[in-house]
Structure formats: structure tokens, C-alpha cells
Amino acid sequence: MNYLRPSIVLLILLTLITGVIYPLAVTGLAQAFLPGKAQGSLIMQQDNVVGSQLIGQNFTRADYFHGRPSVTAQMPYNALASGGSNLSSNNPALKQRIEADIQRLRVENPNATGAIPLELVTASASGLDPHISPDGAIYQAERVAAARHLPLETVRQLIEQNTQQPVDILGAPVVNVLMLNLALDSETQSRK
């Protein structure tokens, strides 16, 4: 009993500290100092949540930019099934999926020139990445401009305006696909 009692007390104490006190303290600090991020970086329009800056969405229409492929289970961008496909680089199923994505991109973007940007055919590790490179957006710009009846230069300006530069020397510029598509919606509405 001399050994069991301190072990049980320590288990209860550490459970309270790491399972209750610490999470509540971190959540409270996050809510106090970074409330938007603590709530999931939600994007609101007219009191409705239209998405999160942190989780990609499955845009498939021609008048929207498309994000990275998502290989989450049951449906694309399923946050409850976050994770990559775990297929090895020499797995035939991965090769078939990438080849199908390449064919789809060529059909969707017949006027696009040059190589297809890598992130448009490869999924991220989480399967939820909301960003593509500026090159990935530019690759799709002609299709989106034609579908929206907007000048290509206007669409390119929106891409530039929605490109986030890295904070320091690490990283690369990225475009949040949802934010870019919302900017497109706004631009299209303003021209009506």
C-alpha cells in the first residue's frame, strides 16, 4: 500500500494538470489573445460561416480556382479523416490517381501552357491544405476568367492581391484558394 497510494495520487494529480488545467489555460489564453484563430479562423459572410482559412474546400466548378487534391476518406477535405493516402511513390494506385488528375487538369484548362504545378496533382500530408502556389493559381487563371467573363488581367491581379508572402526567408508564397474565390465572387458582383 505504501507504493500504490503515492502512485494513485500522482496519477490523479498529473491527470488534472495535463488533462484539465493545461488545456483550459491554453484555450483561455488563445481566446483572450487570438480569438479568431482560436475559433478556427472562420470566414463569415452575412452572419454565415463560409469556410475556414485553415481547411481547404472542394471547388469543382469552372468559375472557381481548384485547390490541391484531397485524399481524405469518404469525401474530399473531410476534416474528421485528416491524413494523406499513405501510398508509396511506387504504388500503382498513386500513379493512376496522379495521371487521372493530370488528364483532368488538361481538359479543364486547355489553354494553360507549361508544366502543371506539382501541388495541383499531389495531396498534402493532411489532405486539408487550403493553399496552392501562385503558379498553381496562374495555371487556372484563363479558365476562371473565361467562365466568369472577366478580363484575364483582373483575375491575375486578384491572384497577386491574395498571394501571401512568407514571414521570413523560410517558405514560399501561397494563395489561399477560398479567399481567392471569395475575392472573385466579390469582383463579379461588383461588375453586375
C-alpha positions in Angstrom: 0.0 0.0 0.0 3.0 2.3 0.6 3.8 2.2 -3.1 0.3 2.1 -4.5 -1.0 5.2 -2.7 1.6 7.7 -4.0 1.2 6.3 -7.5 -2.5 6.8 -7.5 -2.2 10.3 -6.1 0.4 11.2 -8.7 -1.8 9.7 -11.5 -4.7 11.9 -10.3 -2.6 15.0 -10.0 -0.9 14.6 -13.4 -4.3 13.8 -15.0 -5.7 17.0 -13.5 -2.7 19.1 -14.6 -2.3 17.7 -18.1 -5.9 16.8 -18.9 -7.8 19.7 -17.3 -5.7 22.7 -16.1 -3.3 22.9 -19.0 -5.9 22.6 -21.8 -8.2 25.1 -20.1 -5.3 27.6 -19.6 -4.1 27.3 -23.2 -7.7 27.6 -24.5 -8.3 30.6 -22.3 -5.1 32.4 -23.4 -5.9 31.7 -27.0 -9.4 33.0 -26.7 -8.1 36.1 -24.9 -5.2 37.0 -27.3 -6.1 35.3 -30.6 -9.9 34.8 -30.6 -10.2 34.5 -34.4 -7.6 31.8 -34.7 -8.8 30.1 -31.5 -12.2 29.8 -33.2 -10.7 28.1 -36.3 -10.0 31.2 -38.5 -13.6 31.0 -39.7 -14.6 33.2 -42.6 -18.0 34.9 -42.2 -20.3 36.4 -44.8 -23.6 37.9 -43.7 -23.5 36.0 -40.4 -22.9 32.7 -42.1 -19.7 30.6 -41.9 -18.5 30.1 -45.5 -15.3 28.2 -44.5 -12.0 28.4 -42.7 -8.7 29.8 -43.7 -7.1 26.7 -42.4 -9.1 23.9 -44.2 -9.4 23.6 -48.0 -12.7 23.1 -49.8 -13.7 21.0 -52.7 -14.2 23.6 -55.5 -15.0 21.9 -58.8 -16.9 24.4 -60.9 -15.1 26.0 -63.8 -15.6 29.5 -62.4 -13.6 28.8 -59.3 -10.0 28.0 -58.6 -9.4 24.5 -57.5 -7.1 23.5 -54.6 -4.8 20.6 -54.1 -6.3 17.1 -54.4 -7.6 15.8 -51.1 -7.4 12.1 -50.4 -9.3 12.1 -47.1 -11.6 9.2 -46.5 -15.3 9.2 -47.7 -15.1 12.7 -49.2 -12.6 15.4 -50.1 -11.5 17.8 -47.4 -13.1 15.7 -44.6 -11.5 17.2 -41.5 -12.6 14.2 -39.5 -10.4 12.0 -41.7 -7.3 14.2 -41.9 -4.4 12.4 -43.4 -2.7 11.5 -46.6 -3.3 8.4 -48.6 -0.1 6.8 -47.3 0.5 5.3 -50.8 4.2 4.9 -51.5 5.7 6.6 -54.5 5.9 3.3 -56.4 2.3 2.3 -55.7 0.4 1.9 -59.0 -2.8 3.4 -57.4 -0.9 6.6 -56.6 0.4 6.8 -60.2 -3.1 6.2 -61.6 -4.6 8.9 -59.4 -1.9 11.4 -60.4 -2.3 10.5 -64.1 -6.1 11.0 -63.9 -5.5 14.4 -62.2 -3.2 15.4 -65.0 -5.7 14.4 -67.6 -8.5 16.2 -65.8 -6.4 19.4 -65.4 -5.5 19.4 -69.1 -9.2 19.0 -70.1 -10.3 21.7 -67.6 -7.5 24.1 -68.6 -7.0 23.6 -72.4 -5.3 27.0 -72.8 -2.9 26.6 -70.0 0.7 26.3 -71.1 3.8 24.9 -69.4 4.1 22.2 -66.8 1.3 21.6 -64.4 2.3 22.9 -61.0 3.1 20.0 -58.6 0.6 20.8 -55.9 -2.3 20.5 -58.3 -1.6 16.8 -58.7 -0.2 15.9 -55.2 -2.1 15.8 -52.0 -0.7 17.3 -48.8 0.1 15.2 -45.7 -3.2 16.3 -44.0 -5.3 16.2 -47.1 -6.8 19.5 -46.0 -4.3 22.1 -47.3 -6.1 25.3 -48.3 -3.2 26.8 -50.3 -1.7 26.5 -53.7 1.3 28.3 -55.2 0.8 31.4 -57.2 1.9 29.3 -60.2 -1.0 26.9 -59.5 -3.4 29.8 -59.5 -2.0 31.3 -62.7 -2.2 27.9 -64.4 -6.0 28.1 -63.8 -6.5 31.8 -64.4 -7.6 31.6 -68.1 -10.3 29.1 -67.3 -11.6 31.1 -64.4 -11.5 34.4 -66.4 -13.4 32.8 -69.3 -16.0 31.2 -67.0 -16.6 34.5 -65.2 -16.4 36.7 -68.3 -13.6 38.7 -66.6 -10.5 40.1 -68.2 -7.5 37.8 -67.6 -5.6 40.8 -66.2 -8.3 41.3 -63.5 -8.0 37.6 -62.4 -4.2 37.9 -62.3 -4.5 41.0 -60.1 -6.8 39.1 -57.8 -4.2 36.3 -57.6 -1.5 38.8 -56.8 -3.6 40.5 -54.1 -4.4 37.2 -52.5 -0.8 35.9 -52.5 0.6 35.6 -49.0 4.4 36.1 -48.8 6.4 34.1 -46.3 7.1 35.8 -43.0 10.8 35.1 -43.1 13.2 33.5 -45.6 11.7 30.1 -44.9 8.7 29.1 -47.0 7.2 30.0 -50.3 4.4 32.4 -51.4 1.0 30.8 -51.2 -2.6 31.6 -52.3 -5.5 30.6 -50.1 -8.0 29.2 -52.6 -11.1 30.0 -50.6 -10.0 33.6 -50.0 -9.2 34.0 -53.8 -12.6 32.5 -54.8 -14.4 34.9 -52.4 -12.5 37.8 -53.9 -13.6 36.5 -57.3 -17.2 36.4 -56.2 -16.9 40.0 -54.9 -15.3 41.2 -58.1 -18.0 39.5 -60.2 -20.8 41.0 -58.0 -19.3 44.5 -58.3 -19.4 44.3 -62.1 -23.1 43.5 -62.2 
